[in-house]
Amino acid sequence: MARWSPLALVVALLAAVGLYGSTAAVAAAPLTVAQAISQQNGSSATVRGYVVGQPTATTTVIRSGYPNDYALALADSASTTSTSSVLYVQIPSAFRSAWGLRTNPSLLGRQIDVTGTLSAYFSHAGLTSSTAFAFAGTTPPTTTPPTTPPPTTTPPTGSCESYYTAACGKSGAALKSALNGIIRNQTKLSYDQVWDALKATDQDPANANNVILLYSGRSQAKSTNGGNANDWNREHVWAKSHGDFGTSTGPGTDIHHLRPEDVSVNATRGNLDFDNGGSAVPEATDSRYDGDSFEPRNAVKGDVARMIFYMAVRYEGNDGYVNLEINNSVANGSAPYMGKLSVLKQWSQQDPPDAFEKRRNQVIFDSFQHNRNPFIDHPEWVASIWP
């Protein structure tokens, strides 16, 4: 009979129960923040770091006066201030009450472990779609019972989910007023911050280095934003001269209606109202224009309409900004009106929300303004407010 050494006996016993040599036997050590920043490859990982504040823009992390519970910043040292050494962490709704900084400011300086996807957030090295949070070295708690479906931040079309509770059962003017009360609770961006936001919201699904231009449909490098010929710039779908709100924070920087577009195509659109007909737009030949109106390409007609509907509901003149309204005219000039309502309603029906538009709405909600376009979530509300 063969004689076993004590070590061999232990190995044999572990092998018998399937533990020896198994990656499940020993949990992988968490990544450092530096490692996570260098591995932005879409893989899942647990990252350990110190909470150093809340990201509010690509190069901005605040350490007090937190506006919400949607994100936090991690670093390998509690004293780190350089955003290049910081990881931006998305906090899904299930974890915000326990791990958001507005509700839990004492988290600042604490070392925690977060599990999620190594991918950009706020156009910055990040950890998104987080699935577990815990203080360093402890076991992450379960946030929902195993039999309960995980919460979703994307409202299902046709339902009256929690984000829209105040609007449930309403119609007409009452619905418009209720939606205004919901969506005006937003984080406001500067005009410079819009550049980085659009690189995230309008990213080409087939090429993460590019954005999709609204009227031309062209995929173009994110890095070519600017004011030169063939650059892309920031198109105000609700023309900023219609109400004279310019580019100051508020309607002038609301990314629910700001989109990337070729500089010359943007100039051709100018401040025209929306209607059918006209000649092909140079460099965007599927769009058309004439002396008093602009017609976008078919694939984004509904997108344009729902952006206009959003603006008319969001800006009601009750929070210091101009009161914007839709009418049936194409000669609105500098008045705070945009048309043509009858055509915009047709476009909204003709081109329902697609995956790109829904994703864009979600990115704005999760990463930037933290409000939604209700007409993407509930296209049926267009007819209720504008019968």
Secondary structure, DSSP 8 states (H G I E B T S, - for coil): -----HHHHHHHHHHHTT-TT-TTTS----B-HHHHHHT-SS-EEEEEEEEEEEEEETTEEESSS---SSEEEEESSTT---GGG-EEEE--GGGHHHH-TTT-GGGTT-EEEEEEEE--BTTBSEEEEEEEEEETTS----SS-TTS----SS--TTS--GGGGGGTT--HHHHHHHHHHHHT------HHHHHHHHHHHTEETTEEEEEE-TTT--EEEGGGBSSSTT-EEEEESS-TTTTT-TTSTTGGG-TTSEEEEEHHHHHHHTT-EE-S--EEETTEEEEEE-SSEEE--GGGHHHHHHHHHHHHHH-BSSSSS-B-EE-S-S--TTSSEE--HHHHHHHHHHS---HHHHHHHHHIIIIIS----HHHH-TTHHHHH--
